[in-house]
Amino acid sequence: MFTYQDDRISTLQARFAQLRGMVDAVTQPVRQFKENHRSEIYKALMKSVALGDSELVELSLKLARDRYAAGDVLVYPMLHLAGDTNERGSWHRDGAETNRQVFWIPLTPYKYRGLSIISWSQGFLSKAFAYIGSRLTTLDALATKPNIGPNTYFSWSPRMIHRGNFNNSDDLSSAMVIFMDQSAKPSTRNIPKLSEDAVKQSIGIINQAITLDDAGNIAKVDQAKLRSLPEPFQNNFVSYFKLRTKIDLYAL
């Protein structure tokens, strides 16, 4: 695994904090995870906003490309609420490709050690170790937990075994994950720098489209209203919500 220091991480995290403030201004913020749909809606909102902002995405990609000259094939934000049992990671690797590099770029300061890694595990036995760690027994005794310091980000081979750790802090944590591939051309994106009005409009539609009960679970969905969301925000929100709940908002 490679560790990098770059002052631009502070700029990236400041922008994510701005976006978080825009979201929190127009919907009920979630600080501590609860096993209800409100928590998952909030996470899906934050991920969709992050992925829909050109400033955040382009700077994250630049940090990756400056270290590994290749095209991106996957860009997605991870977000763990405090006490988030639904995001607790299992031991895994990100693939077997030899022409790829994975970047993990913190969008927030980390108050806990968010990663466990087995840095020497990227050899020919990595697939077997990943299987053992995900299905049979813990690999904690073989792992290290790197310190996620200020202005620090990481990259690793997709064959390296790792996992995300349980967020035992008092605040959410988030990181942008980027897969860079030497055989891929850089993706062309047409996304804006998000404004407060754009965030307010999209979240206002979601607040109208989704009715929650007193326990914070979905009681009703206005699908026509939901489908009026702009793309790619609409697809990102529905996909990220389904990823953790297995619920298709278009089918309710």
SEKERO-783437 format. One record per atom (N, C-alpha, C, CB): residue in three letters; x, y, z. Coordinates in pm, whole numbers, padded with zeros to 5 digits, always signed. Glycine has a CB too. Example, Ala and Ser with C-alpha at 12.3 -4.5 7.8 and 13.67 -1.06 7.14 Angstrom:
<pts>
ALA+01319-00569+00780
ALA+01230-00450+00780
ALA+01320-00330+00780
ALA+01131-00447+00905
SER+01285-00225+00708
SER+01367-00106+00714
SER+01290+00003+00787
SER+01408-00060+00572
</pts>
This chain:
<pts>
MET+00084-00119+00000
MET+00000+00000+00000
MET+00087+00124+00000
MET-00095+00001+00122
PHE+00045+00227-00072
PHE+00117+00353-00079
PHE+00042+00459+00002
PHE+00135+00398-00226
THR+00117+00540+00073
THR+00061+00651+00150
THR+00113+00782+00094
THR+00096+00638+00301
TYR+00023+00876+00069
TYR+00061+01005+00011
TYR+00020+01118+00103
TYR-00002+01022-00129
GLN+00095+01226+00095
GLN+00062+01350+00165
GLN+00039+01459+00062
GLN+00176+01390+00265
ASP-00071+01533+00074
ASP-00101+01638-00022
ASP-00193+01740+00044
ASP-00167+01578-00151
ASP-00153+01867+00038
ASP-00232+01973+00102
ASP-00369+01991+00039
ASP-00157+02103+00095
ARG-00388+01940-00083
ARG-00517+01954-00149
ARG-00627+01872-00082
ARG-00505+01914-00295
ILE-00589+01778+00003
ILE-00689+01703+00079
ILE-00771+01797+00166
ILE-00621+01594+00166
SER-00707+01900+00220
SER-00780+01998+00302
SER-00886+02070+00219
SER-00683+02101+00362
THR-00854+02103+00094
THR-00951+02167+00005
THR-01066+02073-00025
THR-00883+02212-00125
LEU-01033+01947-00050
LEU-01135+01846-00079
LEU-01230+01830+00040
LEU-01068+01710-00113
GLN-01174+01821+00160
GLN-01257+01802+00278
GLN-01340+01926+00309
GLN-01169+01766+00397
ALA-01286+02043+00280
ALA-01364+02167+00301
ALA-01483+02170+00207
ALA-01274+02291+00279
ARG-01465+02125+00083
ARG-01577+02123-00011
ARG-01682+02022+00032
ARG-01527+02090-00153
PHE-01639+01904+00079
PHE-01736+01806+00127
PHE-01813+01861+00246
PHE-01665+01674+00166
ALA-01746+01933+00335
ALA-01814+01994+00450
ALA-01918+02096+00403
ALA-01713+02061+00544
GLN-01886+02173+00297
GLN-01983+02266+00242
GLN-02106+02193+00190
GLN-01920+02348+00130
LEU-02083+02085+00116
LEU-02195+02007+00062
LEU-02279+01946+00173
LEU-02144+01897-00031
ARG-02213+01900+00275
ARG-02285+01844+00390
ARG-02373+01951+00455
ARG-02187+01787+00493
GLY-02321+02072+00466
GLY-02399+02181+00522
GLY-02521+02213+00437
GLY-02313+02305+00536
MET-02506+02205+00303
MET-02620+02229+00214
MET-02729+02125+00236
MET-02574+02227+00067
VAL-02688+01998+00253
VAL-02785+01891+00277
VAL-02853+01910+00411
VAL-02716+01754+00271
ASP-02774+01936+00514
ASP-02829+01946+00649
ASP-02924+02065+00663
ASP-02717+01958+00750
ALA-02909+02167+00577
ALA-02993+02286+00587
ALA-03135+02260+00540
ALA-02933+02398+00506
VAL-03156+02154+00460
VAL-03288+02134+00400
VAL-03348+01997+00431
VAL-03279+02152+00251
THR-03283+01919+00516
THR-03342+01791+00557
THR-03297+01761+00699
THR-03302+01676+00460
GLN-03360+01664+00761
GLN-03324+01630+00898
GLN-03190+01558+00899
GLN-03433+01543+00965
PRO-03085+01618+00956
PRO-02955+01551+00957
PRO-02958+01424+01041
PRO-02847+01646+01009
VAL-02876+01328+01004
VAL-02861+01205+01082
VAL-02717+01200+01132
VAL-02897+01077+00998
ARG-02700+01201+01259
ARG-02566+01197+01318
ARG-02527+01057+01366
ARG-02558+01295+01436
GLN-02623+00984+01420
GLN-02599+00850+01473
GLN-02685+00751+01397
GLN-02628+00844+01626
PHE-02625+00644+01350
PHE-02697+00545+01270
PHE-02807+00477+01351
PHE-02600+00442+01214
LYS-02922+00462+01289
LYS-03029+00378+01342
LYS-03072+00284+01230
LYS-03150+00464+01394
GLU-03120+00169+01267
GLU-03158+00070+01166
GLU-03297+00104+01111
GLU-03157-00073+01225
ASN-03302+00217+01041
ASN-03427+00257+00977
ASN-03395+00322+00842
ASN-03508+00354+01067
HIS-03497+00354+00768
HIS-03477+00407+00634
HIS-03428+00551+00635
HIS-03606+00398+00555
ARG-03456+00624+00742
ARG-03409+00763+00749
ARG-03256+00768+00740
ARG-03457+00830+00879
SER-03188+00677+00810
SER-03042+00673+00805
SER-02993+00644+00665
SER-02988+00568+00902
GLU-03058+00548+00598
GLU-03014+00509+00464
GLU-03047+00617+00360
GLU-03078+00376+00424
ILE-03157+00687+00379
ILE-03189+00799+00290
ILE-03085+00909+00303
ILE-03330+00855+00321
TYR-03046+00940+00426
TYR-02946+01044+00447
TYR-02813+01006+00383
TYR-02927+01069+00597
LYS-02772+00880+00400
LYS-02646+00836+00338
LYS-02656+00843+00186
LYS-02612+00693+00382
ALA-02768+00799+00130
ALA-02785+00802-00015
ALA-02784+00946-00066
ALA-02916+00732-00056
LEU-02843+01038+00010
LEU-02840+01179-00026
LEU-02697+01232-00030
LEU-02924+01261+00071
MET-02622+01206+00077
MET-02486+01258+00084
MET-02397+01200-00026
MET-02426+01227+00220
LYS-02412+01071-00054
LYS-02332+01009-00160
LYS-02368+01067-00296
LYS-02353+00857-00161
SER-02497+01087-00320
SER-02542+01140-00449
SER-02495+01283-00470
SER-02694+01133-00459
VAL-02501+01363-00365
VAL-02451+01501-00372
VAL-02301+01501-00400
VAL-02482+01578-00242
ALA-02227+01417-00329
ALA-02082+01412-00348
ALA-02046+01374-00491
ALA-02019+01313-00251
LEU-02116+01274-00544
LEU-02084+01225-00679
LEU-02136+01318-00787
LEU-02142+01086-00698
GLY-02225+01411-00751
GLY-02281+01503-00848
GLY-02217+01639-00849
GLY-02425+01518-00824
ASP-02107+01657-00774
ASP-02041+01787-00766
ASP-01908+01782-00840
ASP-02020+01828-00618
SER-01894+01864-00942
SER-01774+01860-01026
SER-01648+01894-00947
SER-01789+01957-01142
GLU-01656+01988-00856
GLU-01537+02028-00780
GLU-01484+01912-00698
GLU-01569+02147-00689
LEU-01573+01840-00631
LEU-01532+01728-00547
LEU-01478+01612-00632
LEU-01649+01680-00460
VAL-01551+01578-00737
VAL-01511+01465-00822
VAL-01381+01493-00896
VAL-01622+01431-00923
GLU-01370+01612-00955
GLU-01252+01642-01035
GLU-01125+01650-00951
GLU-01272+01771-01110
LEU-01134+01706-00831
LEU-01016+01713-00746
LEU-00978+01574-00697
LEU-01041+01807-00626
SER-01076+01491-00664
SER-01046+01353-00623
SER-00974+01279-00735
SER-01175+01278-00583
LEU-01024+01293-00858
LEU-00961+01226-00972
LEU-00821+01280-00997
LEU-01047+01243-01096
LYS-00801+01408-00980
LYS-00668+01465-01001
LYS-00569+01409-00900
LYS-00673+01619-00992
LEU-00611+01394-00777
LEU-00523+01337-00675
LEU-00481+01194-00713
LEU-00591+01338-00538
ALA-00574+01121-00772
ALA-00542+00984-00815
ALA-00452+00985-00939
ALA-00669+00906-00845
ARG-00488+01064-01040
ARG-00412+01065-01166
ARG-00270+01117-01148
ARG-00484+01150-01270
ASP-00251+01207-01051
ASP-00117+01259-01028
ASP-00022+01150-00978
ASP-00121+01373-00927
ARG-00080+01043-00922
ARG+00002+00933-00870
ARG+00002+00810-00961
ARG-00049+00893-00733
TYR-00099+00801-01049
TYR-00113+00683-01136
TYR-00180+00728-01265
TYR-00197+00570-01065
ALA-00100+00746-01367
ALA-00149+00800-01493
ALA-00232+00696-01567
ALA-00032+00848-01581
ALA-00362+00702-01550
ALA-00453+00604-01611
ALA-00593+00661-01614
ALA-00450+00469-01532
GLY-00685+00589-01679
GLY-00824+00630-01684
GLY-00903+00570-01569
GLY-00886+00589-01817
ASP-01006+00640-01525
ASP-01088+00589-01415
ASP-01197+00497-01470
ASP-01150+00705-01336
VAL-01220+00387-01399
VAL-01327+00295-01436
VAL-01434+00284-01329
VAL-01269+00157-01464
LEU-01409+00340-01212
LEU-01509+00339-01105
LEU-01476+00451-01007
LEU-01513+00202-01033
VAL-01578+00532-00975
VAL-01565+00639-00877
VAL-01688+00635-00788
VAL-01548+00780-00945
TYR-01668+00618-00659
TYR-01784+00619-00571
TYR-01745+00664-00430
TYR-01849+00479-00565
PRO-01837+00732-00362
PRO-01810+00775-00224
PRO-01860+00671-00123
PRO-01877+00910-00198
MET-01777+00643-00026
MET-01817+00562+00089
MET-01857+00656+00202
MET-01702+00464+00135
LEU-01959+00619+00281
LEU-02000+00702+00392
LEU-02048+00614+00507
LEU-02111+00800+00348
HIS-01984+00632+00622
HIS-02019+00556+00742
HIS-02069+00653+00849
HIS-01896+00475+00793
LEU-02194+00639+00888
LEU-02243+00715+01003
LEU-02181+00659+01130
LEU-02397+00711+01010
ALA-02182+00739+01235
ALA-02136+00690+01364
ALA-02220+00570+01407
ALA-02142+00802+01472
GLY-02155+00462+01446
GLY-02227+00343+01490
GLY-02297+00268+01378
GLY-02327+00379+01592
ASP-02247+00282+01256
ASP-02316+00230+01138
ASP-02290+00080+01117
ASP-02273+00308+01014
THR-02379-00003+01169
THR-02363-00148+01154
THR-02389-00195+01012
THR-02457-00220+01250
ASN-02460-00117+00932
ASN-02492-00157+00796
ASN-02377-00134+00700
ASN-02613-00082+00749
GLU-02271-00068+00745
GLU-02154-00043+00661
GLU-02030-00115+00714
GLU-02128+00108+00652
ARG-02049-00201+00809
ARG-01934-00272+00866
ARG-01871-00361+00759
ARG-01976-00357+00991
GLY-01743-00341+00733
GLY-01679-00409+00621
GLY-01639-00552+00652
GLY-01558-00333+00578
SER-01633-00635+00550
SER-01579-00770+00561
SER-01447-00774+00484
SER-01680-00877+00506
TRP-01366-00873+00512
TRP-01239-00887+00443
TRP-01264-00916+00295
TRP-01153-00998+00507
HIS-01196-00842+00209
HIS-01216-00861+00065
HIS-01097-00804-00011
HIS-01347-00795+00018
ARG-01093-00834-00138
ARG-01003-00765-00229
ARG-01088-00703-00339
ARG-00894-00863-00288
ASP-01030-00611-00415
ASP-01107-00534-00512
ASP-01097-00590-00654
ASP-01062-00392-00512
GLY-01030-00701-00672
GLY-01019-00760-00804
GLY-00884-00827-00823
GLY-01040-00655-00910
ALA-00861-00877-00943
ALA-00737-00948-00972
ALA-00655-00880-01080
ALA-00768-01090-01013
GLU-00700-00766-01130
GLU-00633-00701-01242
GLU-00493-00654-01203
GLU-00717-00584-01292
THR-00401-00668-01296
THR-00263-00624-01271
THR-00237-00483-01322
THR-00165-00720-01335
ASN-00330-00429-01399
ASN-00311-00296-01457
ASN-00393-00190-01386
ASN-00347-00298-01605
ARG-00436-00219-01264
ARG-00521-00126-01191
ARG-00458-00084-01058
ARG-00657-00188-01166
GLN-00503+00031-01011
GLN-00468+00079-00880
GLN-00593+00138-00816
GLN-00353+00183-00887
VAL-00613+00110-00688
VAL-00728+00160-00614
VAL-00683+00277-00528
VAL-00792+00048-00527
PHE-00759+00385-00529
PHE-00730+00501-00445
PHE-00840+00520-00342
PHE-00713+00629-00530
TRP-00801+00550-00221
TRP-00892+00572-00109
TRP-00858+00710-00052
TRP-00880+00458+00002
ILE-00949+00806-00077
ILE-00919+00946-00050
ILE-01019+01001+00052
ILE-00922+01029-00180
PRO-00976+01031+00174
PRO-01070+01077+00277
PRO-01137+01210+00242
PRO-00999+01092+00410
LEU-01270+01211+00251
LEU-01347+01334+00231
LEU-01377+01403+00363
LEU-01477+01303+00159
THR-01349+01335+00473
THR-01364+01391+00607
THR-01240+01355+00688
THR-01495+01336+00677
PRO-01211+01430+00793
PRO-01111+01381+00889
PRO-01161+01252+00952
PRO-01081+01489+00998
TYR-01071+01164+00985
TYR-01108+01037+01050
TYR-01068+01042+01196
TYR-01041+00916+00978
LYS-01169+01020+01283
LYS-01144+01019+01427
LYS-01116+00878+01478
LYS-01264+01077+01501
TYR-01112+00782+01389
TYR-01081+00643+01424
TYR-01002+00585+01308
TYR-01212+00559+01454
ARG-00947+00470+01326
ARG-00869+00405+01220
ARG-00964+00330+01127
ARG-00760+00309+01279
GLY-00996+00393+01016
GLY-01105+00345+00932
GLY-01073+00227+00846
GLY-01150+00454+00847
LEU-00946+00189+00834
LEU-00906+00079+00748
LEU-00826-00026+00823
LEU-00825+00129+00631
SER-00847-00152+00787
SER-00757-00261+00826
SER-00703-00321+00697
SER-00831-00371+00914
ILE-00572-00340+00691
ILE-00510-00389+00569
ILE-00413-00503+00600
ILE-00437-00275+00495
ILE-00395-00590+00502
ILE-00289-00691+00506
ILE-00200-00659+00387
ILE-00345-00841+00501
SER-00098-00578+00412
SER-00024-00513+00304
SER+00051-00613+00216
SER+00073-00414+00362
TRP+00088-00728+00269
TRP+00167-00826+00193
TRP+00078-00927+00119
TRP+00261-00900+00286
SER-00054-00907+00120
SER-00147-01009+00074
SER-00182-01000-00075
SER-00272-01001+00154
GLN-00108-00924-00153
GLN-00147-00906-00292
GLN-00087-01009-00387
GLN-00107-00769-00337
GLY-00024-01113-00333
GLY+00036-01216-00416
GLY-00065-01320-00463
GLY+00145-01284-00341
PHE-00013-01436-00506
PHE-00100-01536-00568
PHE-00196-01601-00470
PHE-00016-01642-00634
LEU-00172-01586-00339
LEU-00262-01644-00240
LEU-00372-01546-00195
LEU-00183-01689-00119
SER-00378-01429-00256
SER-00472-01328-00207
SER-00617-01373-00220
SER-00453-01197-00283
LYS-00650-01443-00327
LYS-00788-01489-00346
LYS-00828-01587-00236
LYS-00805-01554-00483
ALA-00737-01677-00203
ALA-00765-01775-00097
ALA-00780-01707+00038
ALA-00654-01881-00091
PHE-00693-01608+00067
PHE-00702-01536+00194
PHE-00832-01457+00202
PHE-00582-01443+00211
ALA-00872-01395+00091
ALA-00997-01319+00090
ALA-01116-01410+00118
ALA-01015-01247-00044
TYR-01114-01531+00061
TYR-01223-01626+00084
TYR-01227-01667+00231
TYR-01205-01752-00006
ILE-01113-01697+00287
ILE-01106-01737+00428
ILE-01155-01624+00519
ILE-00961-01776+00467
GLY-01108-01501+00490
GLY-01144-01388+00575
GLY-01290-01350+00566
GLY-01061-01271+00539
SER-01353-01369+00449
SER-01492-01329+00433
SER-01591-01435+00478
SER-01518-01293+00290
ARG-01546-01562+00488
ARG-01641-01671+00514
ARG-01608-01760+00633
ARG-01650-01755+00394
LEU-01480-01769+00669
LEU-01443-01871+00767
LEU-01393-01815+00899
LEU-01339-01959+00709
THR-01303-01720+00897
THR-01245-01672+01022
THR-01192-01529+01004
THR-01131-01766+01069
THR-01169-01461+01114
THR-01116-01325+01107
THR-00967-01327+01075
THR-01142-01250+01238
LEU-00924-01223+01007
LEU-00783-01207+00975
LEU-00720-01094+01056
LEU-00766-01180+00826
ASP-00785-01055+01163
ASP-00740-00939+01240
ASP-00596-00953+01288
ASP-00831-00919+01359
ALA-00555-01073+01325
ALA-00420-01092+01379
ALA-00312-01065+01275
ALA-00404-01233+01432
LEU-00349-01070+01147
LEU-00252-01048+01039
LEU-00251-00904+00989
LEU-00281-01141+00924
ALA-00345-00824+01039
ALA-00370-00692+00980
ALA-00306-00578+01058
ALA-00519-00669+00970
THR-00292-00466+00990
THR-00254-00341+01054
THR-00361-00237+01024
THR-00115-00294+01005
LYS-00368-00135+01109
LYS-00464-00027+01092
LYS-00386+00103+01073
LYS-00561-00017+01214
PRO-00371+00147+00948
PRO-00291+00269+00924
PRO-00354+00392+00986
PRO-00273+00290+00775
ASN-00268+00482+01028
ASN-00315+00609+01081
ASN-00358+00698+00965
ASN-00206+00678+01166
ILE-00481+00749+00970
ILE-00533+00836+00865
ILE-00514+00980+00911
ILE-00685+00805+00833
GLY-00396+01031+00888
GLY-00362+01164+00936
GLY-00413+01274+00846
GLY-00215+01177+00952
PRO-00394+01399+00886
PRO-00435+01513+00803
PRO-00364+01511+00668
PRO-00407+01646+00875
ASN-00437+01543+00563
ASN-00382+01553+00426
ASN-00320+01422+00377
ASN-00278+01662+00421
THR-00374+01310+00425
THR-00322+01179+00389
THR-00423+01103+00304
THR-00286+01098+00514
TYR-00375+01035+00200
TYR-00460+00943+00126
TYR-00378+00822+00084
TYR-00524+01012+00004
PHE-00446+00718+00036
PHE-00382+00590+00015
PHE-00416+00532-00122
PHE-00423+00493+00123
SER-00331+00441-00168
SER-00363+00360-00285
SER-00306+00221-00265
SER-00308+00424-00416
TRP-00367+00123-00333
TRP-00321-00015-00320
TRP-00356-00096-00444
TRP-00383-00080-00196
SER-00293-00211-00453
SER-00327-00306-00558
SER-00467-00361-00533
SER-00224-00421-00565
PRO-00546-00382-00639
PRO-00680-00440-00616
PRO-00676-00580-00558
PRO-00757-00443-00747
ARG-00560-00640-00554
ARG-00548-00775-00498
ARG-00519-00773-00348
ARG-00439-00851-00569
MET-00490-00656-00292
MET-00460-00649-00149
MET-00586-00668-00065
MET-00394-00514-00114
ILE-00580-00753+00035
ILE-00694-00781+00122
ILE-00706-00670+00226
ILE-00680-00920+00191
HIS-00828-00623+00246
HIS-00851-00513+00338
HIS-00998-00512+00378
HIS-00810-00378+00275
ARG-01031-00423+00469
ARG-01172-00401+00505
ARG-01185-00263+00570
ARG-01224-00513+00601
GLY-01308-00211+00568
GLY-01338-00090+00642
GLY-01377-00126+00784
GLY-01450-00010+00574
ASN-01333-00045+00879
ASN-01361-00073+01020
ASN-01488-00003+01068
ASN-01243-00030+01107
PHE-01546-00057+01172
PHE-01666-00001+01235
PHE-01637+00141+01284
PHE-01714-00091+01351
ASN-01728+00232+01255
ASN-01712+00372+01295
ASN-01757+00388+01440
ASN-01793+00466+01202
ASN-01660+00389+01531
ASN-01692+00405+01673
ASN-01671+00549+01721
ASN-01607+00310+01757
SER-01663+00642+01626
SER-01648+00783+01661
SER-01785+00846+01682
SER-01569+00858+01552
ASP-01786+00978+01696
ASP-01912+01050+01720
ASP-01959+01127+01598
ASP-01896+01145+01837
ASP-01902+01096+01479
ASP-01940+01170+01360
ASP-01928+01079+01239
ASP-01854+01296+01343
LEU-01990+01121+01128
LEU-01979+01042+01006
LEU-01838+01051+00948
LEU-02083+01088+00902
SER-01802+00951+00871
SER-01676+00952+00797
SER-01707+00918+00652
SER-01572+00851+00858
SER-01625+00971+00562
SER-01649+00946+00420
SER-01516+00947+00345
SER-01745+01052+00361
ALA-01511+00867+00237
ALA-01392+00863+00152
ALA-01436+00840+00008
ALA-01293+00752+00198
MET-01362+00897-00086
MET-01386+00872-00227
MET-01297+00756-00270
MET-01358+01000-00313
VAL-01358+00655-00330
VAL-01285+00538-00379
VAL-01281+00545-00532
VAL-01352+00405-00330
ILE-01161+00530-00588
ILE-01143+00543-00732
ILE-01059+00426-00783
ILE-01075+00679-00768
PHE-01109+00360-00885
PHE-01032+00255-00953
PHE-00973+00316-01081
PHE-01123+00129-00986
MET-00841+00313-01092
MET-00772+00362-01210
MET-00718+00243-01290
MET-00656+00458-01171
ASP-00738+00247-01422
ASP-00701+00135-01508
ASP-00616+00188-01624
ASP-00827+00061-01562
GLN-00499+00127-01644
GLN-00408+00174-01748
GLN-00464+00156-01888
GLN-00276+00101-01736
SER-00556+00063-01906
SER-00610+00037-02039
SER-00735+00121-02069
SER-00644-00110-02052
ALA-00778+00201-01974
ALA-00902+00280-01990
ALA-00870+00424-02027
ALA-00986+00276-01861
LYS-00959+00483-02103
LYS-00950+00624-02132
LYS-01020+00704-02020
LYS-01013+00656-02270
PRO-00970+00823-01990
PRO-01038+00904-01888
PRO-01185+00926-01922
PRO-00967+01040-01872
SER-01271+00912-01825
SER-01414+00929-01847
SER-01447+01076-01872
SER-01495+00877-01726
THR-01548+01098-01955
THR-01598+01233-01980
THR-01723+01255-01896
THR-01628+01255-02132
ARG-01719+01356-01810
ARG-01832+01384-01722
ARG-01887+01522-01752
ARG-01790+01372-01574
ASN-02016+01535-01739
ASN-02082+01663-01759
ASN-02167+01693-01636
ASN-02170+01663-01888
ILE-02098+01720-01526
ILE-02168+01751-01402
ILE-02127+01891-01357
ILE-02136+01646-01291
PRO-02218+01963-01291
PRO-02189+02101-01252
PRO-02122+02107-01114
PRO-02318+02184-01252
LYS-02076+02225-01080
LYS-02044+02253-00940
LYS-02177+02281-00872
LYS-01942+02374-00925
LEU-02214+02198-00777
LEU-02346+02208-00717
LEU-02364+02338-00639
LEU-02371+02090-00626
SER-02478+02399-00658
SER-02514+02518-00582
SER-02611+02480-00471
SER-02577+02625-00675
GLU-02626+02570-00375
GLU-02721+02547-00267
GLU-02862+02531-00322
GLU-02717+02662-00165
ASP-02897+02608-00423
ASP-03031+02599-00480
ASP-03055+02462-00545
ASP-03053+02710-00583
ALA-02953+02409-00614
ALA-02968+02279-00679
ALA-02986+02168-00576
ALA-02848+02249-00768
VAL-02907+02174-00469
VAL-02919+02074-00362
VAL-03056+02087-00295
VAL-02807+02091-00257
LYS-03096+02209-00268
LYS-03226+02233-00204
LYS-03340+02180-00290
LYS-03246+02382-00177
GLN-03332+02200-00420
GLN-03439+02156-00509
GLN-03448+02003-00511
GLN-03415+02210-00651
SER-03335+01934-00524
SER-03338+01788-00530
SER-03386+01727-00399
SER-03199+01735-00564
ILE-03337+01778-00288
ILE-03378+01721-00159
ILE-03523+01756-00129
ILE-03286+01771-00046
GLY-03567+01873-00174
GLY-03708+01907-00158
GLY-03799+01809-00230
GLY-03734+02047-00210
ILE-03759+01765-00349
ILE-03836+01666-00423
ILE-03839+01534-00348
ILE-03778+01645-00565
ILE-03725+01493-00293
ILE-03720+01366-00219
ILE-03806+01375-00093
ILE-03575+01331-00181
ASN-03802+01487-00024
ASN-03884+01502+00096
ASN-04033+01495+00063
ASN-03852+01635+00165
GLN-04070+01542-00055
GLN-04210+01533-00097
GLN-04245+01393-00146
GLN-04239+01635-00207
ALA-04146+01325-00208
ALA-04173+01195-00270
ALA-04177+01081-00168
ALA-04068+01165-00374
ILE-04103+01093-00058
ILE-04092+00982+00038
ILE-04150+01025+00172
ILE-03943+00938+00054
THR-04251+00952+00215
THR-04313+00976+00346
THR-04265+00870+00443
THR-04469+00974+00336
LEU-04215+00914+00559
LEU-04167+00822+00661
LEU-04266+00813+00776
LEU-04029+00867+00713
ASP-04268+00696+00841
ASP-04352+00682+00960
ASP-04275+00728+01083
ASP-04398+00536+00977
ASP-04334+00713+01200
ASP-04273+00764+01322
ASP-04142+00693+01356
ASP-04369+00749+01437
ALA-04124+00571+01306
ALA-04001+00496+01332
ALA-03891+00529+01233
ALA-04029+00348+01330
GLY-03922+00614+01135
GLY-03823+00651+01037
GLY-03815+00558+00918
GLY-03692+00657+01100
ASN-03918+00475+00899
ASN-03922+00384+00784
ASN-04021+00434+00679
ASN-03960+00241+00830
ILE-04003+00390+00556
ILE-04085+00439+00447
ILE-04230+00394+00462
ILE-04029+00391+00313
ALA-04319+00490+00455
ALA-04463+00460+00458
ALA-04525+00472+00319
ALA-04535+00554+00555
LYS-04469+00563+00237
LYS-04528+00586+00106
LYS-04425+00651+00015
LYS-04655+00675+00117
VAL-04431+00615-00114
VAL-04342+00675-00214
VAL-04426+00726-00331
VAL-04235+00573-00263
ASP-04407+00852-00365
ASP-04468+00909-00485
ASP-04366+00891-00598
ASP-04506+01063-00464
GLN-04385+00786-00678
GLN-04286+00752-00779
GLN-04276+00858-00888
GLN-04318+00619-00841
ALA-04387+00920-00925
ALA-04383+01024-01027
ALA-04297+01141-00980
ALA-04525+01073-01060
LYS-04312+01178-00853
LYS-04232+01286-00797
LYS-04084+01245-00793
LYS-04282+01323-00655
LEU-04058+01121-00752
LEU-03920+01072-00745
LEU-03853+01075-00882
LEU-03918+00929-00688
ARG-03929+01038-00985
ARG-03874+01034-01121
ARG-03854+01174-01180
ARG-03966+00952-01211
SER-03900+01276-01111
SER-03877+01412-01159
SER-03741+01467-01116
SER-03988+01504-01109
LEU-03667+01390-01036
LEU-03533+01431-00997
LEU-03442+01437-01119
LEU-03475+01334-00892
PRO-03349+01530-01121
PRO-03255+01537-01234
PRO-03157+01419-01230
PRO-03177+01671-01233
GLU-03107+01384-01347
GLU-03000+01285-01355
GLU-02864+01358-01357
GLU-03017+01194-01482
PRO-02758+01296-01303
PRO-02753+01159-01252
PRO-02793+01144-01105
PRO-02614+01105-01269
PHE-02839+01256-01043
PHE-02874+01251-00901
PHE-02979+01143-00876
PHE-02925+01388-00854
GLN-03080+01137-00961
GLN-03189+01041-00941
GLN-03138+00898-00937
GLN-03293+01057-01051
ASN-03063+00859-01037
ASN-03014+00721-01044
ASN-02920+00690-00928
ASN-02945+00697-01177
ASN-02833+00785-00894
ASN-02740+00762-00783
ASN-02816+00741-00653
ASN-02643+00879-00770
PHE-02914+00827-00626
PHE-02989+00817-00501
PHE-03062+00683-00490
PHE-03089+00932-00489
VAL-03134+00646-00594
VAL-03209+00520-00592
VAL-03115+00401-00579
VAL-03295+00506-00719
SER-03003+00405-00651
SER-02908+00292-00648
SER-02841+00279-00513
SER-02802+00310-00756
TYR-02797+00390-00454
TYR-02730+00382-00325
TYR-02826+00338-00214
TYR-02667+00516-00289
PHE-02951+00382-00222
PHE-03049+00338-00122
PHE-03074+00188-00135
PHE-03181+00416-00137
LYS-03088+00141-00256
LYS-03114-00002-00279
LYS-02996-00088-00237
LYS-03146-00027-00425
LEU-02875-00036-00254
LEU-02755-00113-00222
LEU-02755-00160-00077
LEU-02630-00030-00249
ARG-02802-00076+00013
ARG-02797-00110+00157
ARG-02929-00164+00210
ARG-02757+00011+00236
THR-03039-00137+00143
THR-03169-00181+00196
THR-03231-00293+00115
THR-03265-00065+00200
LYS-03181-00315-00007
LYS-03241-00411-00104
LYS-03380-00368-00146
LYS-03247-00552-00042
ILE-03414-00242-00126
ILE-03546-00191-00162
ILE-03536-00107-00288
ILE-03607-00108-00047
ASP-03615-00139-00389
ASP-03622-00062-00511
ASP-03732+00042-00496
ASP-03646-00153-00634
LEU-03694+00167-00486
LEU-03791+00274-00465
LEU-03886+00288-00583
LEU-03720+00406-00440
TYR-03845+00242-00701
TYR-03933+00247-00817
TYR-04040+00139-00815
TYR-03852+00236-00943
ALA-04025+00040-00725
ALA-04118-00073-00724
ALA-04216-00067-00609
ALA-04041-00203-00718
LEU-04202+00032-00520
LEU-04293+00039-00405
LEU-04430+00094-00445
LEU-04232+00127-00295
</pts>
